[in-house]
Amino acid sequence: MKLLPLLLCLAFASSLPAAEPVLELQGTDGKMHAPLAAREKKAVLVFFVSPFCSTTRPFMPEINAIAAEYADRVAVALVHSDAEITVEVALQHADMSAVKATVLVDKEQKLARQVGAAVTPEAVLLSPAGAVLYKGRINDLYLAPTKRQRAASTKDLRDALEAVLSGRPVATPQPEAQGCKIGLLK
């Protein structure tokens, strides 16, 4: 009779879906990284950027400032999801932009697809469990793809970070990012 509960447990366990492998991407430091790993932090922040997108450049100082300011509480990475990008080009872009955060290459666009990133620059803020809490613009410096203001008047991403770190819901979780489309592979 004790065998029946064991057999039922084994039958149930075998019917569960297998856990998906952890996504790892090549870093400009030559190592493989798990970009969605919170590593004891309260959230994960991924910036999708491209050196081929002219809209990315004006955002780099703010991206660097956010990465530095929140690095003690949030796991931060910059991700290049252009199919044409190489580790060398990503490294050159990181050097020119004085990036201090982890820089990753997502040539196969696995991460971009997984979190729904479609534009560069675009920020995606996730819970340690991988739920998307915020996806969109960093601020409103660009109101349309070619309509740039002199200065940003909002701080959408910073507001989202503060909300998440304070345990509050994000007021505007998906403000549309303006920039260059990520040419997703088919």
Residue frames as a rotation matrix with the C-alpha (Angstrom) as fourth column:
MET 1
0.560 0.829 0.000 0.00
0.829 -0.560 0.000 0.00
0.000 0.000 -1.000 0.00
LYS 2
0.379 -0.477 -0.793 2.93
0.203 -0.793 0.574 2.40
-0.903 -0.378 -0.204 0.60
LEU 3
-0.597 -0.626 0.501 4.01
0.581 0.093 0.808 1.96
-0.553 0.774 0.309 -3.00
LEU 4
0.161 0.773 0.613 0.85
0.985 -0.168 -0.047 3.60
0.067 0.612 -0.788 -4.41
PRO 5
0.847 0.139 -0.514 1.55
0.237 -0.962 0.131 7.13
-0.476 -0.233 -0.848 -3.05
LEU 6
-0.130 -0.972 -0.197 5.10
-0.010 -0.197 0.980 6.92
-0.991 0.129 0.016 -4.36
LEU 7
-0.528 -0.012 0.849 3.90
0.789 0.364 0.495 5.85
-0.315 0.931 -0.183 -7.82
LEU 8
0.578 0.794 0.189 1.35
0.815 -0.552 -0.174 8.68
-0.034 0.255 -0.966 -7.86
CYS 9
0.594 -0.452 -0.665 4.06
-0.021 -0.836 0.549 11.21
-0.804 -0.312 -0.506 -6.96
LEU 10
-0.500 -0.828 0.256 6.35
0.197 0.179 0.964 9.88
-0.844 0.532 0.074 -9.69
ALA 11
-0.177 0.528 0.830 3.54
0.980 0.172 0.099 9.98
-0.091 0.831 -0.548 -12.25
PHE 12
0.829 0.493 -0.265 2.72
0.495 -0.867 -0.063 13.59
-0.260 -0.079 -0.962 -11.30
ALA 13
0.257 -0.826 -0.502 6.37
-0.101 -0.539 0.836 14.69
-0.961 -0.164 -0.222 -11.39
SER 14
-0.605 -0.516 0.606 6.89
0.496 0.351 0.794 13.17
-0.623 0.781 0.043 -14.84
SER 15
0.179 0.749 0.637 3.87
0.984 -0.148 -0.103 15.09
0.017 0.645 -0.764 -16.19
LEU 16
0.616 -0.014 -0.788 5.32
0.241 -0.948 0.205 18.49
-0.750 -0.316 -0.581 -15.17
PRO 17
0.927 -0.326 0.186 7.04
0.101 -0.260 -0.960 20.49
0.362 0.909 -0.208 -17.90
ALA 18
0.225 -0.932 -0.284 10.83
0.971 0.240 -0.019 20.48
0.086 -0.271 0.959 -17.77
ALA 19
0.540 -0.117 -0.834 12.42
0.295 -0.901 0.317 23.66
-0.789 -0.417 -0.452 -16.47
GLU 20
0.936 -0.220 0.275 13.75
0.201 -0.310 -0.929 25.87
0.290 0.925 -0.246 -19.25
PRO 21
0.110 -0.963 -0.244 17.51
0.987 0.135 -0.087 26.27
0.116 -0.232 0.966 -19.32
VAL 22
0.420 -0.052 -0.906 18.87
0.395 -0.888 0.234 29.58
-0.817 -0.456 -0.353 -18.05
LEU 23
0.871 -0.094 0.481 19.52
0.424 -0.348 -0.836 31.98
0.246 0.933 -0.264 -20.92
GLU 24
0.268 -0.853 -0.447 23.17
0.450 -0.299 0.841 32.98
-0.852 -0.427 0.304 -21.14
LEU 25
0.973 0.003 0.231 24.69
0.204 -0.480 -0.853 35.59
0.109 0.877 -0.467 -23.43
GLN 26
0.119 -0.989 0.085 28.27
0.951 0.089 -0.297 36.41
0.286 0.116 0.951 -24.41
GLY 27
0.815 0.080 -0.573 29.68
0.349 -0.858 0.376 39.43
-0.462 -0.507 -0.728 -22.60
THR 28
0.813 -0.563 0.150 32.27
-0.201 -0.512 -0.836 41.86
0.547 0.649 -0.529 -23.87
ASP 29
0.312 -0.698 0.644 34.42
-0.927 -0.077 0.366 40.60
-0.206 -0.712 -0.671 -20.97
GLY 30
-0.461 -0.508 -0.728 34.70
-0.730 0.683 -0.015 37.21
0.505 0.524 -0.686 -22.71
LYS 31
-0.955 0.152 0.256 32.44
-0.081 0.695 -0.714 35.45
-0.287 -0.703 -0.651 -20.20
MET 32
-0.480 0.875 -0.055 28.94
0.347 0.247 0.905 34.03
0.805 0.415 -0.423 -20.45
HIS 33
-0.964 0.209 0.165 26.30
-0.254 -0.534 -0.807 35.85
-0.081 -0.820 0.567 -18.35
ALA 34
-0.424 0.904 -0.060 22.73
0.890 0.427 0.158 35.11
0.169 0.014 -0.986 -17.30
PRO 35
-0.809 -0.014 0.588 21.13
0.100 -0.988 0.115 38.52
0.580 0.152 0.801 -17.93
LEU 36
0.134 0.958 0.254 17.92
-0.300 -0.205 0.932 37.71
0.944 -0.201 0.260 -16.05
ALA 37
0.054 -0.192 -0.980 19.65
0.808 0.585 -0.070 36.54
0.587 -0.788 0.187 -12.87
ALA 38
0.787 0.349 0.508 18.88
0.026 -0.842 0.538 38.97
0.616 -0.411 -0.672 -10.05
ARG 39
-0.123 -0.927 -0.353 21.91
0.492 0.252 -0.833 37.82
0.862 -0.277 0.426 -8.02
GLU 40
-0.286 0.082 -0.955 20.44
0.958 -0.014 -0.288 38.77
-0.037 -0.997 -0.074 -4.63
LYS 41
-1.000 -0.004 -0.020 19.19
0.002 -0.995 0.098 42.11
-0.020 0.098 0.995 -6.01
LYS 42
-0.443 0.893 -0.082 15.62
-0.002 -0.092 -0.996 43.41
-0.897 -0.441 0.042 -5.85
ALA 43
0.740 0.662 -0.117 15.16
-0.108 -0.054 -0.993 43.60
-0.663 0.748 0.032 -9.63
VAL 44
-0.247 -0.746 0.618 16.83
0.713 0.292 0.638 43.16
-0.656 0.598 0.460 -13.02
LEU 45
0.562 0.349 -0.750 17.22
-0.187 -0.830 -0.526 46.07
-0.805 0.436 -0.401 -15.44
VAL 46
-0.174 -0.562 0.809 18.12
0.767 0.438 0.469 45.42
-0.618 0.702 0.355 -19.07
PHE 47
0.219 0.135 -0.966 18.84
-0.406 -0.888 -0.217 48.25
-0.887 0.440 -0.140 -21.50
PHE 48
0.343 -0.096 0.935 18.56
0.802 0.547 -0.238 47.32
-0.488 0.832 0.264 -25.17
VAL 49
0.392 -0.343 -0.854 20.97
-0.308 -0.923 0.230 49.55
-0.867 0.173 -0.467 -27.10
SER 50
0.606 -0.271 0.748 22.64
0.749 0.510 -0.422 49.71
-0.267 0.816 0.512 -30.49
PRO 51
-0.257 -0.759 -0.598 25.70
0.304 -0.651 0.696 51.58
-0.917 -0.003 0.398 -31.74
PHE 52
-0.806 0.009 0.592 23.98
0.592 -0.013 0.806 51.63
0.015 1.000 0.005 -35.15
CYS 53
0.259 0.957 0.131 21.04
0.895 -0.289 0.339 53.66
0.362 0.029 -0.932 -33.82
SER 54
-0.508 -0.498 0.703 21.58
0.301 -0.867 -0.397 57.41
0.807 0.010 0.591 -33.60
THR 55
0.425 0.745 0.514 18.88
-0.333 -0.400 0.854 57.65
0.842 -0.534 0.078 -30.93
THR 56
0.647 -0.208 -0.733 20.95
0.640 0.670 0.375 55.52
0.413 -0.712 0.567 -28.54
ARG 57
-0.310 -0.937 0.161 23.81
0.680 -0.337 -0.652 58.02
0.665 -0.092 0.741 -28.18
PRO 58
-0.299 0.175 0.938 21.89
-0.386 -0.921 0.049 60.84
0.873 -0.347 0.343 -26.44
PHE 59
0.742 0.661 0.111 20.59
-0.399 0.303 0.866 58.34
0.539 -0.687 0.488 -23.86
MET 60
0.264 -0.687 -0.677 23.97
0.429 0.712 -0.555 56.87
0.864 -0.144 0.483 -22.90
PRO 61
-0.683 -0.518 0.516 24.77
-0.228 -0.520 -0.823 59.44
0.694 -0.680 0.237 -20.16
GLU 62
0.014 0.775 0.632 21.40
-0.978 -0.120 0.169 58.75
0.207 -0.620 0.756 -18.49
ILE 63
0.747 0.176 -0.641 21.78
-0.174 0.982 0.067 54.99
0.642 0.061 0.764 -18.93
ASN 64
-0.203 -0.919 -0.338 25.21
0.330 0.261 -0.907 55.18
0.922 -0.296 0.250 -17.27
ALA 65
-0.624 0.010 0.781 23.88
-0.607 -0.635 -0.477 57.37
0.491 -0.772 0.403 -14.45
ILE 66
0.470 0.860 0.196 20.98
-0.838 0.366 0.405 54.99
0.277 -0.355 0.893 -13.77
ALA 67
0.560 -0.326 -0.762 23.28
0.132 0.943 -0.307 51.95
0.818 0.071 0.571 -13.89
ALA 68
-0.542 -0.839 0.041 25.66
0.144 -0.141 -0.979 53.56
0.828 -0.525 0.198 -11.39
GLU 69
-0.474 0.402 0.783 22.94
-0.790 -0.588 -0.176 54.86
0.390 -0.702 0.596 -9.07
TYR 70
0.485 0.831 0.272 20.97
-0.873 0.444 0.201 51.61
0.047 -0.335 0.941 -8.84
ALA 71
0.027 -0.546 -0.838 23.73
-0.505 0.716 -0.482 48.98
0.863 0.436 -0.256 -9.20
ASP 72
-0.853 -0.385 0.351 23.69
-0.480 0.319 -0.817 48.19
0.203 -0.866 -0.458 -5.47
ARG 73
-0.400 0.795 0.457 20.00
-0.480 0.243 -0.843 47.21
-0.781 -0.556 0.285 -5.60
VAL 74
0.733 0.671 -0.115 19.35
-0.380 0.263 -0.887 46.19
-0.565 0.694 0.447 -9.20
ALA 75
-0.140 -0.724 0.675 21.23
0.455 0.559 0.694 43.83
-0.880 0.404 0.251 -11.56
VAL 76
0.571 0.295 -0.766 21.95
-0.376 -0.735 -0.564 45.94
-0.729 0.611 -0.309 -14.66
ALA 77
-0.284 -0.659 0.696 23.03
0.534 0.494 0.686 44.92
-0.796 0.566 0.212 -18.16
LEU 78
0.044 0.218 -0.975 23.25
-0.748 -0.640 -0.177 46.58
-0.663 0.737 0.135 -21.56
VAL 79
-0.061 0.030 0.998 22.26
0.353 0.936 -0.007 44.27
-0.934 0.352 -0.068 -24.40
HIS 80
-0.467 -0.128 -0.875 22.99
-0.761 -0.447 0.471 44.55
-0.451 0.885 0.111 -28.11
SER 81
-0.032 0.562 0.827 20.32
0.079 0.826 -0.558 42.58
-0.996 0.048 -0.071 -30.02
ASP 82
0.456 0.087 -0.886 21.26
-0.819 -0.347 -0.456 43.58
-0.347 0.934 -0.087 -33.55
ALA 83
0.909 -0.042 0.416 21.94
0.139 0.969 -0.205 40.46
-0.394 0.244 0.886 -35.63
GLU 84
0.714 -0.650 0.261 24.94
0.242 -0.121 -0.963 42.21
0.657 0.750 0.071 -37.21
ILE 85
0.671 -0.448 0.591 26.65
-0.714 -0.606 0.351 43.17
0.201 -0.658 -0.726 -33.94
THR 86
0.268 -0.663 -0.699 29.92
0.269 0.748 -0.606 41.58
0.925 -0.026 0.379 -32.89
VAL 87
0.628 -0.134 -0.766 31.47
0.776 0.047 0.628 41.42
-0.048 -0.990 0.133 -29.45
GLU 88
-0.457 -0.890 0.010 34.20
0.882 -0.451 0.134 43.74
-0.114 0.070 0.991 -30.72
VAL 89
-0.463 0.371 0.805 31.72
0.265 -0.809 0.525 46.38
0.846 0.457 0.276 -31.90
ALA 90
0.663 0.726 -0.183 29.77
0.350 -0.085 0.933 46.12
0.662 -0.682 -0.310 -28.63
LEU 91
0.288 -0.660 -0.694 33.03
0.928 0.014 0.372 46.54
-0.236 -0.751 0.617 -26.68
GLN 92
-0.698 -0.533 0.478 34.00
0.664 -0.732 0.153 49.56
0.268 0.425 0.865 -28.77
HIS 93
0.018 0.805 0.593 30.57
0.156 -0.588 0.793 51.12
0.988 0.078 -0.136 -28.14
ALA 94
0.763 0.246 -0.598 30.89
0.586 0.129 0.800 50.44
0.274 -0.961 -0.046 -24.41
ASP 95
-0.176 -0.916 -0.359 34.35
0.957 -0.244 0.154 52.03
-0.229 -0.317 0.920 -24.33
MET 96
-0.689 -0.067 0.722 33.26
0.435 -0.834 0.339 55.10
0.580 0.548 0.604 -26.29
SER 97
0.201 0.884 0.422 30.22
-0.055 -0.420 0.906 55.51
0.978 -0.206 -0.036 -24.04
ALA 98
-0.632 -0.585 0.509 32.15
-0.545 -0.131 -0.828 54.83
0.551 -0.801 -0.236 -20.80
VAL 99
0.469 0.861 -0.196 29.75
-0.522 0.450 0.725 52.01
0.713 -0.238 0.660 -19.85
LYS 100
-0.516 -0.623 0.588 30.46
-0.838 0.225 -0.497 50.45
0.177 -0.749 -0.638 -16.46
ALA 101
0.294 0.721 0.628 27.62
-0.742 0.586 -0.325 47.88
-0.602 -0.370 0.707 -16.50
THR 102
-0.389 -0.327 0.861 27.82
0.158 0.898 0.412 44.39
-0.908 0.296 -0.298 -18.00
VAL 103
-0.045 0.309 -0.950 27.55
-0.900 -0.426 -0.096 44.54
-0.434 0.851 0.297 -21.81
LEU 104
-0.269 0.077 0.960 26.07
0.059 0.996 -0.063 41.53
-0.961 0.040 -0.273 -23.60
VAL 105
-0.694 0.041 -0.719 25.53
-0.714 -0.173 0.679 40.45
-0.097 0.984 0.149 -27.20
ASP 106
-0.188 0.774 0.605 22.18
-0.093 0.599 -0.795 38.86
-0.978 -0.206 -0.041 -28.14
LYS 107
-0.788 -0.246 -0.565 22.77
-0.540 -0.165 0.825 38.18
-0.296 0.955 -0.003 -31.86
GLU 108
-0.862 0.492 -0.120 20.12
0.366 0.770 0.522 35.47
0.349 0.407 -0.844 -31.93
GLN 109
-0.584 0.611 0.534 17.72
-0.535 -0.785 0.313 37.87
0.611 -0.103 0.785 -30.17
LYS 110
-0.358 0.425 -0.831 16.64
0.550 0.816 0.181 35.29
0.755 -0.392 -0.525 -27.62
LEU 111
-0.661 0.078 -0.746 16.49
0.683 -0.348 -0.642 37.81
-0.310 -0.934 0.177 -24.78
ALA 112
-0.909 0.336 -0.246 14.82
-0.397 -0.878 0.268 40.48
-0.126 0.341 0.932 -26.92
ARG 113
-0.420 0.779 -0.466 12.09
-0.239 0.400 0.885 38.02
0.876 0.483 0.018 -27.86
GLN 114
-0.432 0.216 -0.875 11.72
0.741 0.638 -0.208 36.69
0.514 -0.739 -0.436 -24.32
VAL 115
-0.530 0.191 -0.826 11.07
0.642 -0.547 -0.538 40.11
-0.554 -0.815 0.167 -22.80
GLY 116
0.420 0.813 0.403 9.37
0.868 -0.230 -0.441 41.70
-0.266 0.534 -0.802 -25.82
ALA 117
-0.067 -0.518 -0.853 12.01
0.095 -0.854 0.511 44.34
-0.993 -0.046 0.107 -26.59
ALA 118
0.490 0.341 0.802 11.45
0.802 0.184 -0.568 45.92
-0.342 0.922 -0.183 -29.99
VAL 119
0.858 -0.124 0.499 13.31
0.133 -0.884 -0.448 49.25
0.496 0.451 -0.742 -29.99
THR 120
-0.004 -0.846 -0.532 16.72
1.000 -0.017 0.020 50.68
-0.026 -0.532 0.846 -29.11
PRO 121
-0.887 -0.462 0.011 17.10
-0.193 0.349 -0.917 52.26
0.420 -0.815 -0.399 -26.70
GLU 122
0.296 0.955 -0.008 14.51
-0.432 0.141 0.891 50.51
0.852 -0.260 0.455 -24.55
ALA 123
-0.697 -0.480 0.533 14.55
-0.673 0.179 -0.718 49.56
0.249 -0.859 -0.448 -20.87
VAL 124
0.268 0.735 -0.623 13.03
-0.183 0.673 0.716 46.41
0.946 -0.078 0.315 -19.40
LEU 125
-0.523 -0.322 0.789 12.71
-0.811 -0.099 -0.577 46.09
0.264 -0.942 -0.209 -15.63
LEU 126
0.100 0.501 -0.860 11.97
-0.191 0.858 0.478 42.62
0.976 0.117 0.182 -14.29
SER 127
0.699 0.155 0.699 11.27
-0.715 0.121 0.689 41.06
0.022 -0.981 0.195 -10.92
PRO 128
-0.367 -0.858 0.358 13.78
-0.851 0.465 0.243 38.50
-0.375 -0.216 -0.901 -9.61
ALA 129
-0.098 0.426 0.900 11.26
0.048 0.905 -0.423 35.85
-0.994 0.001 -0.109 -10.75
GLY 130
-0.819 -0.356 0.450 11.38
0.442 0.109 0.891 37.21
-0.366 0.928 0.068 -14.33
ALA 131
0.251 0.952 0.174 8.05
0.921 -0.180 -0.344 39.07
-0.296 0.247 -0.923 -14.52
VAL 132
-0.555 -0.380 0.740 8.23
0.650 -0.754 0.100 42.22
0.519 0.536 0.665 -16.65
LEU 133
-0.071 0.462 -0.884 7.39
0.874 -0.398 -0.279 45.16
-0.481 -0.792 -0.376 -14.37
TYR 134
0.470 0.114 -0.875 8.25
-0.203 -0.951 -0.233 47.95
-0.859 0.288 -0.423 -16.81
LYS 135
-0.203 -0.529 0.824 9.09
0.827 0.358 0.434 48.04
-0.524 0.770 0.365 -20.51
GLY 136
0.757 0.514 0.403 9.56
0.653 -0.612 -0.447 51.22
0.017 0.602 -0.799 -22.45
ARG 137
0.480 -0.534 0.696 11.30
0.183 -0.715 -0.675 54.53
0.858 0.451 -0.246 -22.67
ILE 138
-0.364 -0.701 -0.613 14.00
0.865 -0.010 -0.502 55.81
0.346 -0.713 0.610 -20.35
ASN 139
-0.394 0.347 -0.851 12.46
0.332 -0.810 -0.484 59.29
-0.857 -0.473 0.204 -20.44
ASP 140
0.578 0.746 0.330 10.69
0.604 -0.119 -0.788 61.52
-0.549 0.655 -0.519 -22.95
LEU 141
-0.296 -0.764 -0.573 13.77
-0.012 -0.597 0.802 63.01
-0.955 0.245 0.168 -24.64
TYR 142
-0.986 0.071 -0.151 12.31
-0.148 0.033 0.988 61.71
0.075 0.997 -0.022 -27.91
LEU 143
-0.321 0.943 0.081 8.57
-0.542 -0.113 -0.833 62.20
-0.777 -0.312 0.547 -28.45
ALA 144
0.902 0.431 -0.008 8.66
-0.248 0.503 -0.828 60.44
-0.353 0.749 0.561 -31.84
PRO 145
0.635 -0.693 0.340 11.42
0.732 0.681 0.021 58.69
-0.246 0.236 0.940 -33.80
THR 146
-0.224 -0.754 0.617 12.82
0.858 -0.453 -0.242 62.00
0.462 0.475 0.749 -35.13
LYS 147
0.417 0.453 0.788 11.24
0.021 -0.872 0.490 64.47
0.909 -0.188 -0.373 -32.70
ARG 148
-0.162 -0.609 -0.776 13.79
0.881 0.265 -0.392 65.25
0.445 -0.747 0.493 -30.00
GLN 149
0.919 0.391 0.052 13.25
0.300 -0.777 0.554 67.76
0.257 -0.493 -0.831 -27.20
ARG 150
0.282 -0.836 0.472 16.06
-0.510 -0.547 -0.664 69.93
0.813 -0.054 -0.580 -25.83
ALA 151
-0.801 -0.475 0.365 15.79
-0.551 0.348 -0.759 68.08
0.233 -0.809 -0.540 -22.51
ALA 152
-0.519 0.615 -0.593 13.71
0.475 0.785 0.398 65.30
0.710 -0.075 -0.700 -21.02
SER 153
-0.391 0.463 0.796 10.75
-0.693 -0.717 0.077 66.44
0.606 -0.521 0.601 -18.91
THR 154
0.782 0.598 0.176 9.94
-0.576 0.587 0.569 63.01
0.237 -0.546 0.804 -17.43
LYS 155
-0.454 -0.878 0.153 11.95
-0.881 0.417 -0.223 60.33
0.132 -0.237 -0.963 -15.72
ASP 156
0.453 0.820 -0.348 9.80
-0.789 0.551 0.272 57.32
0.415 0.152 0.897 -16.54
LEU 157
0.256 -0.414 -0.874 12.39
0.123 0.910 -0.395 54.63
0.959 -0.006 0.284 -15.86
ARG 158
-0.805 -0.564 0.186 13.64
-0.076 -0.213 -0.974 56.22
0.589 -0.798 0.128 -12.64
ASP 159
-0.246 0.808 0.535 10.03
-0.961 -0.273 -0.029 56.50
0.122 -0.521 0.844 -11.43
ALA 160
0.619 0.458 -0.638 9.50
-0.458 0.870 0.180 52.81
0.638 0.181 0.749 -12.23
LEU 161
-0.224 -0.797 -0.561 12.68
0.214 0.521 -0.826 51.84
0.951 -0.305 0.054 -10.40
GLU 162
-0.824 -0.067 0.563 11.69
-0.470 -0.475 -0.744 53.81
0.317 -0.878 0.360 -7.31
ALA 163
0.203 0.968 0.146 8.23
-0.952 0.161 0.260 52.25
0.228 -0.192 0.954 -7.32
VAL 164
0.538 -0.028 -0.842 9.57
-0.117 0.987 -0.108 48.70
0.834 0.157 0.528 -7.62
LEU 165
-0.480 -0.833 -0.274 12.23
0.228 0.182 -0.956 49.24
0.847 -0.522 0.103 -4.97
SER 166
-0.756 0.296 0.584 9.58
-0.642 -0.513 -0.570 50.70
0.131 -0.805 0.578 -2.64
GLY 167
-0.886 0.401 0.233 7.26
0.305 0.882 -0.358 47.74
-0.349 -0.246 -0.904 -3.20
ARG 168
-0.067 0.878 -0.473 4.68
-0.278 -0.472 -0.836 49.78
-0.958 0.075 0.276 -5.12
PRO 169
0.318 0.212 0.924 3.23
0.775 0.503 -0.382 49.00
-0.546 0.838 -0.004 -8.55
VAL 170
-0.807 -0.591 0.014 4.63
0.454 -0.604 0.655 50.94
-0.379 0.535 0.755 -11.49
ALA 171
-0.150 0.796 -0.586 2.19
-0.079 -0.600 -0.796 53.74
-0.986 -0.073 0.153 -12.41
THR 172
0.655 0.273 -0.705 2.92
-0.697 -0.141 -0.703 53.62
-0.291 0.952 0.098 -16.16
PRO 173
0.318 -0.565 0.762 4.43
-0.106 0.777 0.620 50.20
-0.942 -0.278 0.187 -16.93
GLN 174
-0.038 -0.342 0.939 4.71
0.830 0.513 0.220 50.51
-0.557 0.787 0.264 -20.73
PRO 175
0.549 0.163 -0.820 5.41
-0.221 -0.918 -0.330 54.01
-0.806 0.362 -0.468 -22.07
GLU 176
0.910 -0.104 0.400 6.38
0.401 0.460 -0.792 53.59
-0.102 0.882 0.461 -25.71
ALA 177
0.051 -0.966 -0.252 10.11
0.325 -0.222 0.919 53.81
-0.944 -0.129 0.303 -26.43
GLN 178
0.951 0.143 -0.275 11.22
-0.186 -0.448 -0.874 55.87
-0.248 0.882 -0.400 -29.42
GLY 179
-0.013 -1.000 -0.016 14.24
-0.579 -0.006 0.815 54.86
-0.815 0.020 -0.579 -31.45
CYS 180
-0.389 -0.259 -0.884 15.36
-0.899 0.316 0.303 52.25
0.201 0.913 -0.355 -33.92
LYS 181
0.723 0.688 0.058 13.46
-0.690 0.717 0.096 49.02
0.024 -0.109 0.994 -34.39
ILE 182
-0.320 -0.721 0.614 15.26
-0.588 0.659 0.468 45.86
-0.743 -0.211 -0.635 -33.45
GLY 183
0.001 0.275 -0.961 15.23
-0.960 0.270 0.076 43.91
0.280 0.923 0.265 -36.72
LEU 184
0.105 0.096 0.990 14.01
-0.674 0.738 0.000 40.64
-0.731 -0.668 0.142 -35.26
LEU 185
-0.842 -0.442 -0.310 15.19
-0.534 0.600 0.596 37.53
-0.077 0.667 -0.741 -37.05
LYS 186
0.173 0.938 -0.301 12.53
-0.943 0.246 0.224 35.29
0.284 0.245 0.927 -38.48
